[in-house]
Amino acid sequence: MFRPKIPTMPQPTGLVTPPAATVEPTTITPAAAPVVPPAPVAPVPSRPAVQLTPGSVLALVGGGTAVVLVVGAVLVSMLLAVAITAASIAVCAVVVRSLLTRR
């Protein structure tokens, strides 16, 4: 019951040979007619150029300003939460210390 059971690998039965898959080389014969290369084509730009209008620039500036203000407000509120927590823990420590020294 407490001995580990080691799995055994089953042995192959009979004669085992790998499949006979032979690869025969093929010969490539060139075509009789000469191949005409295609006409050169002008390269197409991979993506269109971005054109900024005054309205889109104003929208980008306004969006960036909004993001900065929101992130700043979140960071300031987190800092304020940490400061309030630290102050309340300090007040609790002073109260506990004064209670223990009065005994």
N, C-alpha and C positions, 0 to 999 in steps of 0.2 A: 504494500500500500504506500509506503513512504519512499520506495525506490523510484528514481526517475525512469520514465520509459523513453528509451532512445529509439527513434524511428529508424527502420532499416530500409536501405535502398533496394528496390526490387531489381533482380538481375535479369538481363534480357534472355529470352528463351529462343533457342534456335540460332541460326546463322544470321547475323545482322550485317548488312552491307549498306554503304551510303548509296543514295540514288545516283544512277548513272546519267548525269546531265553533262553532255559534252557540248562545248561551244565551238562552232565551226566558224572560221574567219570568212567574211564575205568580201568580195572584191567590188570596188567602186569603179564603174566605168564612166569616163567623162562624156557629157552630152555632145552630140555631133554638131549642134548649132551653137555659135558663140552667144554667151549671155550678155545682153546689153544692160549696163548699169542704169538704174532709174535716174531721172532728172533731179538735180539738186533742188532741195526745198529750203526756203528761208526758215531759220530757227524760230520757233514760236516761244515767246516768253513763258516761263513756267507759272507765273502768277501775274495778275494785273497790278499796275502801280496804284498805290493808295493816293487818292486826291483828297486833301483836307480843305474844306470850305470854312469860312469864318464861323458858321453855325456849328459845325462839327468840332472845331477847336474849342469853342465856348462850352459845348457839351462835355468834352473831355476834361477841361479845366474844372467845371462844376462837379463832375463825377469824382474826380480825384480829390477835390476839396472835401466833398461829402465823406469819402472813405477815410481821409485823414482825421476828420472831426469825429467820426463814429469810433474809429480805433482809439483815438486819444481819450474819448469819454469812457470807453470800456477800461482802458488801462488806469485812468485816474480813479474810477470807481473801485477797481480791484485794490489799488494802493490804499484808498480810504478804508476799505473793509479790513485790510490787514492792520492799519493803524488803530482803528476802533477796537479790534480784537486784542491787540497788544495793550492798549490802555485799560481795557476792562480786566484783563488778566493781571495787570499791575495793581489795579485797585483791589482786586480780590486777594492778591498776595499781601498787600498792606493790611487789609482787614484781618486776614488769618493771623498775620504776625502780631497784630495788636491784641487779638484775642488770646493768643498763646502766651504773651508776655504778662498779661494781667493775672494769670494764675499763680 
